[in-house]
Amino acid sequence: MEMPSRQLIPTLMPEWTPSSHQSYKTADDSASPPITPTSQVSSFDSSLSQMKPTYSTIIEENIDTILDRIRPFVKKITASEQNKKTINQYTLGASAGSGQFGHVRKAYSSTLNKVVAIKIIPKKPWNAQQYSMNQVMRQIQLWKSKGKITKNMSGNEAMRLMNIGKCRWEIYAVSRLRDSVHVVRLIECLDSPFSESIWIVSDWCNLGELQWKRDNYGDILPQWQRLVPFKCSVSTFSKKILRDMTKGLQYLHSQGCIHRDIKPSNILLDEIENVAKISDFGCCIFTPQLLPFKSANFEECFQRELNKIVGTPAFIAPELCHLGNSKRDFVTDGFKLDIWSLGVTLYCLLYNELPFSGDNEFDTYHKIMEAPLSLKVNGSTLNDLIIKRLLEKDATLRIGIQDLTKIILPDPMDQPEHPKDIDQDILSKIKPTRSEGPVRRFFGKLITKKSKKKTLENVKDNSFGSANSKATAPVYIDADSQEEAFSSTVLRSSPNSSDYCSSLEEEVVQVTDFLNTFCDSKGSANILHVKNDKRNTEMKVEKSDSSSHSSFKVPTPIKALIRLKNSPVENRNKSYDNRFSDELTSPSKKSAKEKHRVYNPEPKKLAHSGNIINFKAYINSADKDRQEMVEDVRTYLNFADNGQA
Ligand SMILES: Nc1ncnc2c1ncn2[C@@H]1O[C@H](COP(=O)(O)OP(=O)(O)OP(=O)(O)O)[C@@H](O)[C@H]1O
């Protein structure tokens, strides 16, 4: 009897499924009607012919080079069990957690004789909102215009191919970054024309992702203790992370790689190698000079790509937060984006809170651009290095990776005991040399004159980036003796708990909810069971939800909000009513809200992302105030789509 032929699923290696670029049908695809380019996307036809090349289209044009690079790492799935206990030489173990795109499991490799991590990424994204309809249609049109597809293609199939393309890029990136202990090392990838998922095998980091959220500022998390067993404190642990991440970013810099999503959940800790490692290269880009292909417009496209908002809102650098309200590109040095995000990460460790956290993305961006941190300068070297040099809002004044390396890399044991011994040359590196120039702010329209005035006054009063400002402490990274002074300042400047909780809650609402991540859906993801491979004891690591801020892996985050089905009017009233009743009933909340009011627009304006959810109704609204906002949102969407105002 003739066996029915199995459907081939597109793979990382196109040659494994020769028809994968062609249209084909699978059972699940029939559920969604195919997108017919002639009827539904005709509006793209004219724009497509004028479509400018982009960084990603240049990458796609050079896909053969990418494939040649990843080919040695991609192995065929030859054996797997139905019950998913084994795949090839790997025995699968406990779940380590989930991200937006995949699920990570611990596994044992019988050939390497060691524990590894396997990220399992469904080829067909489980979250349909991962790619917007626009993106999918545009992509189909692009493939058609380039002759890569000849028949109509369903949205599901297109999304699958886009997802596979995304995996190829990530695998390409990590395959180029295998020579540093500070980057999670790729071992290999598994795939087959019959597999619904791509399996990416990498080194196991037994302590999991970097945790920073704790009940009390002074608490030392078990994970920290394991990485810094001797004299572990907030300060010594932060120094360890600073040092390891500086080495990691220095390595990325040498390879021309800008990560664009540095944050605690993308930093994994390994007790065996005693090191913190950078992971998750899904958002990264390489400088054209260090890519093995040339294109006439590459540099220009790279600059445009650099100016797109990619990353996680709370960790995005101020030069990206202008939201396109400028005729010129703000980001010229992409590596400084990662330095800023590292600064935010270290701030979280030091202060047990995010430095900039708003009621919605706009508010967060506004705070990132405007809210000063000068009150946090306290004379402690580590603290002031982070506050003054890593979290310097002016990217041209922000410390670069080379200078940071010079400061950090000497072995801590060689550091002089007293600040006065510090080399004057190093000292000068912590001092900003000129003040931040005036920037026309997009958010001028979003805030009341009064609040803006107050904000700017704060910036002025507290500016530590001015030419007159003095560095209050020398660079002295391992000054343990300064920890006391630092701790007390932290305690003094810490917000009260209700204030603090409210800001955190607001933060995690931002993107994770909209993108419908499946994280935690099974409850098990909250507790990460980590086998201590070194000592062979089982330990539990509490996974801090608050440390896991999802990044925009889609280029237009606001569009994700718009797709939700809420009434803006209802929402606005509701949030306003809640706000009002909070103020009546809770004095502590009231003070927190009052503090927020400095930066918050009045409730009629864009006080919450929910206000713009029903975008169509919003656009058509006759309300003048709202019409003004529509222009802002349009500008933003245009910027998010095209990288242009
Ligand atoms: N190499 C590894 N070793 C140990 N644990 C890992 C490893 N890689 C990932 N994990 C764990 O699995 C979790 C999910 O990882 P993943 O990279 O999918 O998601 P994420 O980075 O948190 O989110 P996203 O991809 O959405 O940004 C991580 O938070 C981490 O705890």
The ligand as a Gaussian input file, in Angstrom:
#p B3LYP/6-31G(d) Opt

LIG

0 1
 N       20.795000      29.166000      28.261000
 C       19.915000      29.192000      29.259000
 N       20.203000      28.664000      30.453000
 C       19.319000      28.692000      31.468000
 N       18.109000      29.260000      31.397000
 C       17.755000      29.822000      30.232000
 C       18.629000      29.821000      29.105000
 N       18.015000      30.459000      28.099000
 C       16.833000      30.856000      28.571000
 N       16.664000      30.467000      29.849000
 C       15.504000      30.700000      30.690000
 O       14.347000      30.611000      29.906000
 C       13.593000      31.822000      30.005000
 C       12.971000      32.119000      28.666000
 O       13.984000      32.497000      27.801000
 P       13.711000      33.253000      26.469000
 O       15.013000      33.631000      25.866000
 O       12.777000      32.454000      25.641000
 O       12.823000      34.429000      26.931000
 P       13.092000      35.912000      27.407000
 O       14.448000      36.382000      26.975000
 O       12.774000      36.011000      28.852000
 O       11.958000      36.627000      26.630000
 P       11.875000      37.188000      25.186000
 O       12.459000      36.215000      24.213000
 O       10.431000      37.335000      25.030000
 O       12.611000      38.490000      25.249000
 C       14.583000      32.865000      30.469000
 O       13.974000      33.822000      31.209000
 C       15.556000      32.071000      31.288000
 O       15.109000      32.023000      32.626000

